[in-house]
Amino acid sequence: LLVREGGGRVTDYRDAGGLAPIFERQVCATNGRIHDALLDCVSAMKEVRL
C-alpha cells in the first residue's frame, strides 16, 4: 500500500498482477518507472530458483 500510494508499482515477479501480491512469496516493488525493466531482468533468470 505504501509503495502504491507513493506512485510506485508492486507485482509478483511474473507480473501476474492481482490485487494482493503481498501474499506471494516473491514480489517486485519499484518506483514505477523502472518496473518493466526490473521484470525483464527477473524473467531472464527463469532457470534460477527465486
Summary of the structure (lengths in Angstrom):
residues: 50
radius of gyration: 10.7
end to end distance: 23.2
largest distance: 33.1
contacts: 101
relative contact order: 0.22
helix: 32%
strand: 16%
